[in-house]
Amino acid sequence: MKIPQFWARGTAEDIDRSGKKISFSCWRSSHESEQDARQRAVDAARRVLVRLQDGEKPDRYLYGQQPLREEKLRELRNTNGGVTAIITRNSYGCEVLNAAVALFIDIDIPKSSLYQNIVYFLTKRINQQTLSPRKRAETTIRARLDHFVGSHSNWGLRVYRTFGGMRCLATHALFEPSSSDTQHILEILGSDPLYNRLCRWQDSFRARLTPKPWRCGHYANVIHYPWEDANQQLTFEDWHQQYITASQNFATCHLLGTIGNEVIHPELEEIVTFHDRETKCLQSIQLA
């Protein structure tokens, strides 16, 4: 898993051709030390300044191509001491499970259009059995999952409903996030392409554990890790306490059931237990 421990910001300065002072700052990470992260950041900033001097624009990194700047909160380890998952906090304040070998699948359901809603409303008046656009989408996704598992007899999928779609967790075996076979499976099952790309580049699967703040009547965190001074840390801690209060009666997903093999691989048991407890997926409370 490409989840660095250390982050630092570096700044490079130079004089342009007109004699004007210019500077550029960026963040970089390191698995070794904060000093190494800062040196990497300074080096990267210098490279950007050179490109700016040559009239080029800095590269805009694709989603996930650089490590995500997230605080590491804790680790889950197997009986041999190996790290099976790392819990981080994302940019807007939610806790995220980053799993080494537990295949999470993220399937989005697009919001229904005004036209679809009008057609549903009118049809519903004639036939009470008419499914809403979201229910039809869920039915289609579930049929795809059933067909896939039905043609792979050893497979077991725990299926969850999320606020914006569905989440699956393969529990019968271990998977490599960046392998071509895994990426092919994600594509077949309709997993979000951006999520698939992130899994490949970060070499880990991801599952959000806590609700999105704005769905709980709160607001997104704006103080990004790492904090640069004590005031930023105090501001974040104040936000975090409010977030805990606002989100306590919301679930991140609801368990719909298991398709296929119900035997959970021994190395995934703790992941399943931890995920289900933290997401409150067995509680009958509102999704966020």
C-alpha distance (Angstrom), angle and dihedral (degrees) to the residues before:
residue distance angle dihedral
M1 . . .
K2 3.78 . .
I3 3.79 97.5 .
P4 3.81 109.9 134.0
Q5 3.78 123.9 -147.2
F6 3.81 98.4 -149.1
W7 3.80 133.8 52.3
A8 3.81 132.2 -179.7
R9 3.77 139.0 166.8
G10 3.78 121.0 -126.8
T11 3.80 130.7 -166.9
A12 3.78 129.6 -157.6
E13 3.81 125.0 -165.9
D14 3.78 133.3 -164.0
I15 3.81 143.1 156.1
D16 3.79 116.9 -106.4
R17 3.81 125.8 -140.9
S18 3.78 91.9 -87.9
G19 3.78 91.7 54.5
K20 3.80 94.0 -106.2
K21 3.80 119.5 140.0
I22 3.82 113.0 -117.3
S23 3.79 131.5 -177.5
F24 3.78 139.9 -178.1
S25 3.82 131.2 -164.1
C26 3.78 131.4 -164.8
W27 3.80 141.4 161.8
R28 3.77 126.0 -114.2
S29 3.79 134.4 175.7
S30 3.78 139.9 -138.6
H31 3.78 138.9 -169.8
E32 3.80 89.9 -150.5
S33 3.82 111.0 51.7
E34 3.78 146.2 -33.3
Q35 3.81 89.0 -106.2
D36 3.80 90.7 56.5
A37 3.81 90.2 48.5
R38 3.81 90.7 51.3
Q39 3.79 92.4 49.7
R40 3.80 90.2 50.1
A41 3.80 89.2 50.4
V42 3.80 93.2 50.0
D43 3.81 91.0 47.9
A44 3.79 91.1 49.7
A45 3.81 91.5 47.9
R46 3.82 90.1 51.7
R47 3.80 91.0 52.1
V48 3.79 90.1 52.4
L49 3.80 91.8 49.9
V50 3.81 90.2 53.2
R51 3.79 89.9 52.6
L52 3.80 91.2 47.3
Q53 3.80 89.4 51.7
D54 3.81 88.1 52.9
G55 3.80 90.8 52.6
E56 3.80 96.3 -105.5
K57 3.78 126.6 131.2
P58 3.83 121.4 -122.4
D59 3.79 115.1 -99.9
R60 3.77 115.7 -99.1
Y61 3.80 104.7 -137.3
L62 3.75 117.3 -131.5
Y63 3.79 118.7 -119.7
G64 3.79 109.2 -70.0
Q65 3.79 96.9 -1.2
Q66 3.79 89.0 116.1
P67 3.83 119.2 44.7
L68 3.79 112.3 -88.3
R69 3.80 113.2 -104.9
E70 3.79 96.6 -123.2
E71 3.79 133.7 144.0
K72 3.80 114.6 -114.2
L73 3.81 108.1 -129.4
R74 3.80 104.5 175.8
E75 3.80 145.2 -28.3
L76 3.78 134.0 -124.6
R77 3.80 115.5 -146.2
N78 3.79 135.1 -168.8
T79 3.81 125.8 -127.8
N80 3.82 90.2 -86.2
G81 3.78 92.0 55.5
G82 3.79 95.4 -106.6
V83 3.80 118.5 142.2
T84 3.80 110.4 -110.0
A85 3.80 97.7 172.4
I86 3.78 141.6 6.0
I87 3.78 121.7 -151.5
T88 3.81 113.7 -144.4
R89 3.79 136.7 172.3
N90 3.80 114.3 -121.9
S91 3.79 127.1 -139.5
Y92 3.80 96.0 -87.2
G93 3.80 94.8 45.3
C94 3.81 108.3 -94.7
E95 3.79 123.7 131.6
V96 3.81 113.7 -117.9
L97 3.79 131.3 -162.6
N98 3.82 111.2 -137.5
A99 3.80 107.6 -165.7
A100 3.79 126.3 -163.1
V101 3.81 98.9 -155.0
A102 3.83 107.4 -1.9
L103 3.80 106.6 108.4
F104 3.80 109.3 -135.7
I105 3.79 116.1 -178.4
D106 3.82 120.6 -156.6
I107 3.81 114.8 -156.8
D108 3.82 117.9 -178.3
I109 3.79 124.9 -154.1
P110 3.83 111.3 -150.4
K111 3.79 115.6 -127.8
S112 3.77 111.6 -98.5
S113 3.80 116.5 -107.5
L114 3.79 125.1 -119.2
Y115 3.81 88.9 -107.2
Q116 3.81 92.1 53.1
N117 3.80 91.0 49.4
I118 3.81 92.7 49.4
V119 3.81 91.8 49.1
Y120 3.81 90.0 48.3
F121 3.81 92.5 49.2
L122 3.80 93.1 49.9
T123 3.81 94.4 43.3
K124 3.80 91.6 47.1
R125 3.80 89.9 59.9
I126 3.81 89.0 59.0
N127 3.80 99.2 36.8
Q128 3.81 118.8 26.2
Q129 3.81 90.3 -164.7
T130 3.79 92.2 66.1
L131 3.80 111.8 124.3
S132 3.78 121.9 -131.1
P133 3.83 117.4 -114.4
R134 3.81 89.7 -103.1
K135 3.83 93.2 49.1
R136 3.80 90.3 49.6
A137 3.81 89.8 51.1
E138 3.82 91.0 48.6
T139 3.80 90.2 49.5
T140 3.82 90.7 51.8
I141 3.80 92.0 48.8
R142 3.79 92.1 46.9
A143 3.81 90.9 50.6
R144 3.81 89.5 52.1
L145 3.80 91.3 50.5
D146 3.81 92.5 46.3
H147 3.80 91.3 50.3
F148 3.80 92.9 48.8
V149 3.80 95.0 48.0
G150 3.79 90.3 43.1
S151 3.79 89.7 59.3
H152 3.83 92.5 45.2
S153 3.78 103.9 55.0
N154 3.80 97.3 -170.6
W155 3.79 95.0 53.0
G156 3.79 125.0 110.8
L157 3.82 123.2 -172.4
R158 3.78 127.5 -174.1
V159 3.80 105.9 -152.4
Y160 3.80 123.4 -153.1
R161 3.79 133.7 -177.5
T162 3.80 114.9 -132.7
F163 3.79 129.9 -171.6
G164 3.79 91.7 -99.7
G165 3.78 102.7 29.1
M166 3.79 139.6 -48.0
R167 3.80 136.7 -43.3
C168 3.78 127.0 -156.0
L169 3.79 131.4 -166.6
A170 3.79 119.9 -162.4
T171 3.80 106.4 -141.7
H172 3.81 104.3 175.2
A173 3.82 99.9 73.1
L174 3.79 147.1 5.2
F175 3.81 123.0 -97.4
E176 3.80 137.9 -161.9
P177 3.83 109.3 -127.9
S178 3.80 96.4 -148.6
S179 3.80 98.8 43.1
S180 3.80 119.6 113.8
D181 3.82 90.9 -127.3
T182 3.80 91.8 55.9
Q183 3.79 92.2 46.0
H184 3.81 89.2 50.9
I185 3.82 90.9 52.3
L186 3.81 91.4 49.9
E187 3.78 90.1 51.1
I188 3.82 93.9 48.0
L189 3.80 92.0 50.7
G190 3.80 92.6 50.7
S191 3.79 98.7 -110.3
D192 3.80 116.5 171.8
P193 3.85 108.5 -85.3
L194 3.82 93.1 -137.9
Y195 3.78 89.8 52.1
N196 3.81 91.0 48.9
R197 3.78 91.1 51.3
L198 3.79 91.5 49.3
C199 3.82 91.3 51.0
R200 3.78 90.0 53.2
W201 3.79 96.7 46.8
Q202 3.82 96.8 40.5
D203 3.83 92.9 39.3
S204 3.81 92.3 -133.7
F205 3.78 140.7 88.1
R206 3.80 119.1 -119.0
A207 3.79 135.7 -148.5
R208 3.78 124.5 174.4
L209 3.80 110.0 -127.1
T210 3.80 103.6 -172.0
P211 3.82 131.5 46.5
K212 3.78 124.5 -89.7
P213 3.83 106.4 -99.8
W214 3.80 97.9 -129.4
R215 3.80 91.0 54.6
C216 3.81 88.6 59.2
G217 3.79 96.6 52.2
H218 3.82 91.6 -96.8
Y219 3.81 130.5 102.1
A220 3.78 134.6 -112.9
N221 3.77 120.8 -88.0
V222 3.81 111.2 -102.9
I223 3.82 99.3 -175.2
H224 3.78 104.0 89.1
Y225 3.78 123.3 -154.2
P226 2.95 131.8 -72.2
W227 3.80 99.0 47.4
E228 3.77 113.0 -135.6
D229 3.80 97.5 -152.4
A230 3.81 143.5 3.3
N231 3.80 92.8 -91.5
Q232 3.80 91.8 58.1
Q233 3.79 90.6 49.6
L234 3.82 91.9 50.4
T235 3.80 90.7 48.1
F236 3.78 91.0 51.5
E237 3.81 93.5 46.3
D238 3.81 90.2 52.1
W239 3.80 90.3 50.0
H240 3.82 90.9 47.0
Q241 3.80 94.3 53.3
Q242 3.80 90.1 51.4
Y243 3.80 90.2 47.6
I244 3.81 92.6 52.5
T245 3.81 89.9 52.9
A246 3.81 94.2 45.0
S247 3.81 95.4 47.5
Q248 3.80 101.4 42.0
N249 3.82 94.7 97.8
F250 3.80 96.2 45.8
A251 3.80 131.3 85.9
T252 3.80 125.9 -146.9
C253 3.80 94.3 -145.9
H254 3.81 141.9 -7.0
L255 3.80 122.8 -130.6
L256 3.81 110.5 -121.3
G257 3.79 96.3 -179.1
T258 3.80 144.3 -90.3
I259 3.80 127.2 -66.2
G260 3.79 117.4 -152.3
N261 3.79 124.1 -24.1
E262 3.82 111.0 32.9
V263 3.82 95.3 -170.4
I264 3.80 108.8 108.5
H265 3.80 119.0 -142.6
P266 3.84 108.5 -111.3
E267 3.80 92.9 -121.8
L268 3.81 90.8 54.2
E269 3.80 99.5 49.6
E270 3.79 95.2 90.4
I271 3.82 91.5 45.4
V272 3.82 91.2 53.4
T273 3.79 93.3 47.0
F274 3.79 93.4 46.0
H275 3.82 94.2 45.6
D276 3.79 94.4 48.3
R277 3.80 93.3 47.2
E278 3.80 96.0 47.0
T279 3.82 95.6 44.5
K280 3.86 91.9 46.2
C281 3.79 86.8 -135.4
L282 3.81 93.7 158.7
Q283 3.80 94.5 53.9
S284 3.80 121.8 94.1
I285 3.79 95.4 -128.4
Q286 3.79 134.1 121.3
L287 3.80 120.0 -73.5
A288 3.78 120.1 -121.2
